């Protein structure tokens, strides 16, 4: 109950606005500090007068600082106060979340996800031989994270149930001689054609104008279309004809239907209506498939997305109704009630409706962002597939319909696809079982409802009942007709004056001579000097109070991600009367803090805030904003000093770098929070559902974990790109024993991004190898320096071969084409190497028995967790050499952070690899991503996809981390800055794999 506003009799003021309390506090300090020289605290005393004026000024500051936050931050920019829709929502994580996401798609009534998604090919565990295999054993490896998705498509007002391919025609505008006793519109024909998942998809994209209709000679009422496609293939579409509504007189025979189907316009009408229907269903399925892949969870995948199969059930019963009942209305409500019982509906609600239901705000916005409003979690969880239909439940629901007095002789019968009763499922009066993964559908054509008024039987008008049911379905789906993006609005404040300042000295008695009227014209020099002395004393307080106002006015900048150069703010009080001789000329220049004037900046730093203070305070403000999202960079701040492995010295990370990291994280937080559990979309599609090649490489289409970790660990660029550097070529040392000595033979190799590998000859010393490498980088940028001999590419200098390809080429043209690729890559600058790749093992699962399987280490199957190397496993691949990555402290921080942020059920393998290994991995990784997307889009190129998948398995098995060279110290030594060997934290060896 709302109460009317009142003024309290005894208001309780904040301390800053309580004048008497401030005055007493001030007197207490005066007594404490000057009681030995000042004992007269009467109101007429000038000191007490000044105290009271200052206390009054403080109450003004208290009043302004108690303005509502929305007023203080109004018209602000760079704010991180995100709305509920952007900060409380999250990408779909649970099955319920995915169901909400799918139901939000126009054309989908309901959706179900099943975790028993069958993998493409069975895999078995061979403990004796320590491997996985396709040959059957006693232990089968069932991969986890695979989903089967079933969709309940909507009932189109014109085309009917989109889950099926059935076409119903009535008011048939033809008169045929065999049916001379019947009028058009007296009967209805139903053509039961295949659903979208049963038909040849080519008929949706190819020309279908050439077709014939043939009758099945073995069965009456069965036919099929034979469609001649442009490529010569014949697509057959079988169908059955039934009669939901019989004519009022006469009888329709199979021969009548055959005669009608010979009419080309009539047959074309059926085929075009069918194609329109399955095309619409296909578009909905594609939209659902696209949406699922855009919202796929990490280490999960969708095996199939199909419309659900139906079981047709007829209901026959008698209904006693009151004398004034509208029979057609009641029958329509009966049909609608039974349909809702068989397949419970999922409704959309507005934000107001959800609030009125008493649902907390955090629960209203829980889950994915929907387009058509909000779905009640409790309601959608109840809308499951029925396994049993109980007659008592239906009768109870029907008795609630207005006008119904009783239900008698209730029977249920299940029909098969041929329109015949299922054996054992005919005339059931109590409960009817439903097949697994099927939805029950009420058959209007086989159902029969007889109404009784005062014992007299009545039949309804079919057309009116049908129209009323369609109206009820339309009302049911009204929530999805208009998109709504409801959100809790950001509170709008009003602009308040927090900057203007009224000087304290203007409130002092006029006799003091410091007010807004100043001294009289006849004042002598002594009086002027006294006035200036008092003004100078008061200006200390004036500047502090005025700066408080400036600080309050700029609060919106302090609590933002805008680029600012100071956290203290001030205002120049040059407008106070007769102040020129009091304020120093440098004060105005200091307060201006002109970025183009070094002297102005130096004065500001000396008077208000130096650089160290600015960085410390700016970080505190940003930490406050981050803490609102339970984020902290405290651990990252401990990495302010790191070990530089080259000169064994401490290198300080710039404070601005940490500020920039925090700002980037805050700005991107809605995205990295919403998508934290998402995987990358390996099948990105455009608006026409075609594969979008631009989102496979050199793209921000990466997992939410990669985006989030990049922000939290200071990695600027999280895009998928080449991290290895063509110019950062390692010179490898191969140890070779010659006699009693061991020689170090140096070599190097270059591998282009298209897989061309060029290798050097062996060199006895590193200096010679480095000199030749310099020649390679200089000469390699010019294609004229390459030669094609003996099917290989060779780089020459003064007729001396210094580099040669391992690949062979059939023709010189092929070699020249690859030379161009190599020279272009050598001329490119290196990418920013700070980044990483995340590979989900589940996507590497075999699609046929020709695929290779991942290597496992079973140890006689003693550890069950090692048997499944695919489910909920991922590999993280990073370069070992970039600035931060070569520090073991940063590595430990990164590995700890990514394991903390990854879903708890996902196990990560982290590899810090060399440039050479990274080059080999990335070339295979790019090819695999492309082949995976192409295979998903077309189902073709199975062999090339298999080859790319096998290469990925091979390279992942060879990846190992590179560690900095460590030194072993005596216990008494304290030279700890040389990367000492630490038990449990060091891998002995040098920078070799």
C-alpha positions, 0 to 999 in steps of 0.5 A, a space after each residue: 500500500 502506497 503512503 502519501 509523502 509527509 514531512 517528519 516532525 523530527 528529521 534526522 539529518 546527515 552529519 554533513 548537513 547538520 549545522 549544529 553538529 558541525 558547529 559543536 565539532 568545530 568548537 571541540 577542535 578549537 578547545 582542543 587546539 587553542 584553549 590556552 590562548 582563546 577562551 571567548 567562544 561567544 557568537 560575536 567573536 570573529 573566529 566563531 563567526 568564521 567557523 559558523 560561516 564555514 559550517 554553513 558552507 559545509 552543509 551546502 556541500 553535504 546537500 549536494 553530495 546527497 543528490 541521487 546518483 542518477 542526478 550526479 551521473 546524468 549525461 555521462 559517457 563511458 559508463 559501465 552501469 549496464 542494463 538488466 538485459 545486457 548484464 543479467 542475461 547469459 548465453 544458453 547453458 542448460 537444456 532449458 536455455 536452449 529450449 527457450 532460444 529455439 521457441 523464440 524462433 518464429 515457426 517453432 512451438 516447442 523444442 526438446 534436446 536429448 543428451 543421448 545424441 548418437 555419434 556418427 560412428 561407434 568407437 570401442 576401447 582396447 585396453 590390452 593394446 592401449 588404444 581406441 578402435 572401430 572394431 567391436 570390443 566389450 567396452 564402448 566409448 560413448 562420447 558426451 556433449 552430443 545433442 539430438 534436437 527435436 522441434 515441434 513446428 507451428 501450425 500455419 494458418 494456410 499450410 497446416 502442421 509444418 511437421 508433416 507434408 500433408 496438404 488438405 484441399 477443400 472447396 475443390 473448384 472442379 466438376 468431373 463426370 464421374 462425380 456429377 452428383 457432387 458439388 464443389 466444396 462438399 468434400 475435403 481431400 487430404 494428401 499425406 506427403 513426406 515431411 521435410 526430413 523424409 524428402 529429397 532436398 533437391 526438389 527445394 532448389 531445382 526446377 520441378 515443373 516437369 513431373 508425372 503422377 503414377 498410381 501404386 498398383 498394389 494399394 488403393 489411394 497410394 500415388 507418387 510424384 515422379 519429378 525430373 530434375 535438371 541433372 536427369 535424376 528422378 525424385 520420387 515423392 510418394 503420398 496417400 490420399 484420404 478423405 477427412 470430410 465426406 460429401 453429403 451425398 454420393 461417394 468418392 472412389 479411388 478412381 475419382 481421385 485418379 481421374 482428378 490427379 490427371 488434371 495438370 493444373 490440379 496436380 500442379 496445385 498440389 505439388 506447389 502447395 507441398 513445395 511451399 509447405 516443406 520449403 517453409 519448414 526447411 527455412 525454419 529448420 535452417 534458422 534453428 540450425 544456424 541459431 544453435 551453432 551461433 550459441 553452441 556450448 564449449 565442447 558440445 555439438 548438435 548431431 541432428 536437428 529435425 522436426 519431431 515425428 507424430 502419432 495420430 490419435 482419434 478421440 470419440 465421445 459424447 458430450 452433454 451440453 446445456 440448452 443454450 450452448 453454441 455447439 461449434 464454439 464448444 467443439 472448437 474449445 474441446 479440440 483446442 483443449 485436447 491439443 494443449 493437453 497433448 502438447 502443452 504450449 509455451 507462452 511469451 510474457 511481457 516484463 510487466 506480466 513477469 513482474 506481476 507474477 512475483 518472479 524476481 528480476 534476476 530470474 526474469 532475465 536469467 538465460 539467453 536474450 529473447 526477441 519476443 519477450 520472456 518465457 516462464 522457466 517453470 512453464 517450459 520445463 512442464 511442457 515436455 513430451 508426453 509418454 502416456 495419455 490419460 483419459 481422466 486428465 482430458 475429461 477433467 479439462 473438458 468439464 471446465 469448458 463453459 456449457 459442458 455438463 458431462 462426457 460419456 463413452 470416451 474412447 481413444 484410437 491410435 492410427 498408423 501412417 497408412 491410416 489404419 488402427 494400430 493393433 492393440 491401440 484401438 478403443 482405449 478408454 483409460 490410458 494410451 501409451 505414446 512412442 518414445 520421441 514422438 508427439 501425440 496429435 489429435 486426428 480431426 478426421 478420425 475423431 467423432 464428437 456427438 453433442 446432446 441437448 436434453 437427450 437430443 443428438 446434434 452435429 456441429 458445422 465443420 467449417 465453423 469449428 475449423 475457423 474457430 480453432 484457427 482463431 484460437 491458435 492465432 491468439 495463442 501465438 500472438 506473443 510472437 507476432 511483435 518482437 519486444 526487447 523489454 528491459 529495465 530502463 536506466 534511471 534518468 536523472 536531472 541536471 543538478 548544479 554541483 559546480 557553482 560556488 558561493 564564497 564563504 567570505 561573502 557570508 561574513 558581516 559587511 564590516 569585515 570588508 571581504 564581502 561581495 561589496 568589498 571595502 569602501 573607497 576611502 579605506 586606507 592602506 592598513 585597512 586594505 592590507 588587513 582585508 587582503 590578509 583575511 582573504 588570504 587566510 580564507 582562500 585556503 578554505 575557499 579553494 578546498 570547498 570549491 574543489 569539492 564541488 568540482 570533484 563532485 561535478 566530475 564524478 561521472 568521469 571518475 566512474 567511467 572508462 573515458 580517457 582522463 588525465 587526472 582524478 583530482 579536479 579543481 576550479 579557479 576562483 578568480 571571480 571573487 572580488 578584490 582577489 588579484 593580489 591574493 592568488 598566485 599567478 601560477 595557480 590558474 595555470 596549474 588548475 588549467 593542466 594544459 596537456 600542451 603546456 609542460 609547465 602547466 602540467 608540472 604545476 598541477 602535479 606539484 599542487 594536486 596530483 603527480 603521475 604515481 598518485 594518478 595511476 594509483 587512484 585511477 586503478 582504485 576507481 577502476 577496481 571499484 567498477 570491476 568489483 561490481 562484477 566480482 572481477 579483480 586484477 590483484 593477481 595480475 598486478 603482482 606481475 608488475 615486475 617480471 624476469 627478463 630472460 635476456 639481460 637477467 634484470 627486472 623490467 617494470 610493466 607500465 602502469 598505463 598498461 594495467 589501466 588500459 587492460 581494466 578499461 578494455 575489460 569493463 567496456 567489453 564486459 557485457 559480451 565476455 560475461 554473456 558468452 563466457 560458456 560459448 564455443 566458436 561457430 565452426 559453421 558460420 552462415 550468412 542471411 541466406 544460410 550459406 557458409 560465410 568464409 570470412 568468419 573462419 580465419 582472421 576473425 573474431 569468431 572465437 570462443 567466449 572463453 578465449 575472449 574472456 581470458 584475453 581480456 583478463 590476462 592483458 592479451 589485446 587481440 583475441 582474433 583467430 589469426 596466424 601467430 607465428 612469424 615468418 621472420 622469427 625463424 629458429 636455428 635448430 641445433 642437431 647434436 651428432 656424435 663424430 668419433 669421441 666428440 659431439 658436434 652441433 650441426 645447425 639448420 633452419 627451415 621456412 614453412 609457408 602458410 600454404 604448407 610449402 616447406 623450404 629447408 637449408 643445408 647443414 652448417 657447422 657453426 651458428 654464425 654461418 647459419 645466421 648469415 645464410 638466414 639473413 641472405 634468405 630473408 633479403 633474397 626471398 622477397 624477390 621472386 626472380 631469385 627463385 628457380 625451378 629445377 628437378 620439380 623443386 623450388 630453389 633459392 640461389 645466391 651467386 649460383 649457390 643453392 641456399 634454400 630448397 623446397 621439400 615439396 615437389 611440383 608437377 609443372 613450373 607453373 605450379 612452382 611459380 604460383 607457390 613462389 609468389 605465395 612464399 615471397 608475399 609472406 616473407 614481405 609481410 610484417 609479423 602479426 602480434 604473437 600474443 594470443 592463443 588457440 583453443 581446440 575442442 577435441 569433440 570436433 575432432 571425433 571421427 565421422 566414418 571408420 576411415 578417420 584416425 582416432 586420437 592417441 590415448 594412454 589407458 594403462 590397462 584401463 586403470 583410470 576410466 577418466 583417460 579412456 575418453 579423450 574426446 568428451 569435454 577435453 580441449 587443447 590450448 596452444 600458445 607461442 612461448 616467446 612473446 614479451 609476457 609469455 616467456 615469463 614463468 610467473 605469467 605462464 602460471 598466472 595464465 594457466 591458473 586463470 584459464 582453468 578457473 574461467 573454463 567450465 568445471 567439467 572441461 579439462 584443458 591441455 596447455 602447450 607453450 610451443 616454439 615458432 616452428 611447431 606453431 607454424 606447423 600447427 596453424 597451417 593444419 589448423 586453418 585447413 581443418 577449420 575450412 574443411 570442417 565448415 565445408 563438410 558441415 555445409 555440403 556433406 561433400 569433400 569427405 576425403 579432404 576433410 578426413 585428411 585435414 582431421 587426421 593431420 590435426 590429430 597428428 600435430 596435436 599429439 606432437 605438441 609439447 611445451 617449451 620452457 626457459 633454460 633453468 639453472 641449478 643453485 647451491 642452497 647458500 646462493 641467493 642469485 634467484 633471478 636466474 630462473 632457478 630449478 624449483 621442485 615440482 615447478 621446473 622441467 629440466 632441459 633447454 629450449 628444445 621440445 
